[in-house]
Amino acid sequence: MPAQDRILEELAAAGGWISFARYMQLALHEPGIGYYASGARKFGPQGDFVTAPELGSLFGRTFARQLRGFERVIEIGAGSGALADVLTRELECEYWVLETSAELRARQRERLGNRVRHIERLPERLQGAVLANEVVDAMPVHVVHWTGRGIMERGVDAELRWSERPATGELLAAAERIAVPAPYVSEIALLARAWMRTLAQSLERGAIFVIDYGFPAREYYHAQRSSGTLMCHYRHRAHADPFARPGEEDITAHVDFSALAEAARTGGAAVLGFTSQAQFLVNCGITEVLGEANAANALHYAPIAAEAQKLLSPAEMGELFKVLAVGTPDCAALTGFKDGDRSASL
Ligand SMILES: C[S@@+](CC[C@H](N)C(=O)[O-])C[C@H]1O[C@@H](n2cnc3c(N)ncnc32)[C@H](O)[C@@H]1O
C-alpha cells in the first residue's frame, strides 16, 4: 500500500487529525511504506542527499582517530553502511549496528557481511562509543505555533494539510519554556529527547556522538527563524512542503543540541564536548589524514581535496554540522574537542 493511502487510513480512523510527529513517523519509518523503510535510492549522487560518509573515506578515517581505545562501536542508523565500511577497516573493535529500516539492514548486511553485528534494540546496559550521523534530523518532530492567542500544535488533517489544535501535555510544557516572539512556528523534538535520555540512562561507560545539522537553542529559536527548520529533500532539491510526496522523499528538521544535551543530563550523562564538524575533524587530525594522500598526483589528490573542502568549509558542512558528545566522565578529554569546545553555548 502506498504511504499516502496508509496515512489517509490512519487519519480516518483517528477522526481526521494526527500530530505532525505521527505523520513524519509514517511517512519516513513505517515498515514497508516509509521513505527509509522502502526501496527508494536515498543516498549518493543518484539519490536524494549525500551525507559525510557518502562523500568518501576521509570522514570515517578521521573519526576513527577519535574512536581508538573504545572496545565497541555502536552505530545507530547506518544508512548505506558507508561509515561502518571505513570504521570496521580502521578499528579493531566490535561493531554493532542498530537500524530501524529492514531494507537498509539488508543492504548493510550485503555490504558489510560479518564485519558488523545487527542488534534489534539497545541493550539495557551499554559500554562503548555510540555514533549517530544524520539520524536525529530524521526523527519525528512535533510542530508548534506560538500565536497571540496561545500555543497551538500543528498537525495534519484528512486532506493532508496543516491543521492546528491547542497544544497540551508534555508538548505544551516544552513550548512554554521557549521564549519566541509570536507569531512563530518551529519544531520540538520530544522523541529525540526521549531517545537521548534512554540512551544516556543505559550507558554504563562510554560516549555518545551525535553528528548532525543544527544549533544550540538560542540560535535554533532565534527571532528571525520564525518559520522553523522543517525541510524536504527530493533528488538533491530542498523544499518546504512535507505533504508533497509522503513516503517518497526525506523530511528533516535541524537538531536543537541544547535539548539533546539536557536530555542526556537527565539520563545521567555528562556533556563531553560540542563543536562544529570542521573543528572536530581538525582536532582529530584531518590534516594528517590528508597528508597520507599522494599530493603530487593531481588525479588522485583532487577528489580528496574536494571532499575535505566539503567537510570543512563553513559554506558547506563545516559550520552548520555540529558534533555533540555526551557520556561518562572517564571519557572526558576527547581529542575531537581539544580546541574550540562550545559546550558553554548549549
Ligand atoms: C539520513 S540517514 C543517515 C545514514 C548514515 N548515518 C549516513 O550518515 O549516511 C538516517 C538513517 O537513520 C536510520 N534511523 C532513523 N531513525 C532511527 C532510529 N530511531 N533508530 C535507528 N535508526 C534510525 C534510517 O533508517 C537511516 O538509516
Ligand as a Chemical Component Dictionary entry (heavy atoms), coordinates in Angstrom:
data_LIG
# 
_chem_comp.id                   LIG 
_chem_comp.type                 NON-POLYMER 
_chem_comp.pdbx_formal_charge   0 
_chem_comp.three_letter_code    LIG 
# 
loop_
_chem_comp_atom.comp_id 
_chem_comp_atom.atom_id 
_chem_comp_atom.alt_atom_id 
_chem_comp_atom.type_symbol 
_chem_comp_atom.charge 
_chem_comp_atom.model_Cartn_x 
_chem_comp_atom.model_Cartn_y 
_chem_comp_atom.model_Cartn_z 
_chem_comp_atom.pdbx_ordinal 
LIG C1  C1  C 0  19.803 10.271 6.793  1  
LIG S1  S1  S 1  20.149 8.590  7.070  2  
LIG C2  C2  C 0  21.838 8.651  7.583  3  
LIG C3  C3  C 0  22.590 7.384  7.305  4  
LIG C4  C4  C 0  24.064 7.333  7.722  5  
LIG N1  N1  N 0  24.245 7.516  9.155  6  
LIG C5  C5  C 0  24.886 8.337  6.959  7  
LIG O1  O1  O 0  25.395 9.258  7.562  8  
LIG O2  O2  O -1 24.999 8.182  5.744  9  
LIG C6  C6  C 0  19.244 8.177  8.542  10 
LIG C7  C7  C 0  19.407 6.709  8.976  11 
LIG O3  O3  O 0  18.920 6.550  10.310 12 
LIG C8  C8  C 0  18.002 5.448  10.356 13 
LIG N2  N2  N 0  17.139 5.745  11.517 14 
LIG C9  C9  C 0  16.265 6.769  11.666 15 
LIG N3  N3  N 0  15.738 6.769  12.912 16 
LIG C10 C10 C 0  16.326 5.746  13.575 17 
LIG C11 C11 C 0  16.232 5.240  14.903 18 
LIG N4  N4  N 0  15.390 5.792  15.790 19 
LIG N5  N5  N 0  16.992 4.185  15.250 20 
LIG C12 C12 C 0  17.837 3.606  14.354 21 
LIG N6  N6  N 0  17.972 4.046  13.083 22 
LIG C13 C13 C 0  17.229 5.088  12.699 23 
LIG C14 C14 C 0  17.400 5.445  8.967  24 
LIG O4  O4  O 0  16.769 4.245  8.642  25 
LIG C15 C15 C 0  18.680 5.697  8.142  26 
LIG O5  O5  O 0  19.473 4.545  8.042  27 
# 
loop_
_chem_comp_bond.comp_id 
_chem_comp_bond.atom_id_1 
_chem_comp_bond.atom_id_2 
_chem_comp_bond.value_order 
_chem_comp_bond.pdbx_ordinal 
LIG C1  S1  SING 1  
LIG S1  C2  SING 2  
LIG S1  C6  SING 3  
LIG C2  C3  SING 4  
LIG C3  C4  SING 5  
LIG C4  N1  SING 6  
LIG C4  C5  SING 7  
LIG C5  O1  DOUB 8  
LIG C5  O2  SING 9  
LIG C6  C7  SING 10 
LIG C7  O3  SING 11 
LIG C7  C15 SING 12 
LIG O3  C8  SING 13 
LIG C8  N2  SING 14 
LIG C8  C14 SING 15 
LIG N2  C9  SING 16 
LIG N2  C13 SING 17 
LIG C9  N3  DOUB 18 
LIG N3  C10 SING 19 
LIG C10 C11 SING 20 
LIG C10 C13 DOUB 21 
LIG C11 N4  SING 22 
LIG C11 N5  DOUB 23 
LIG N5  C12 SING 24 
LIG C12 N6  DOUB 25 
LIG N6  C13 SING 26 
LIG C14 O4  SING 27 
LIG C14 C15 SING 28 
LIG C15 O5  SING 29 
# 
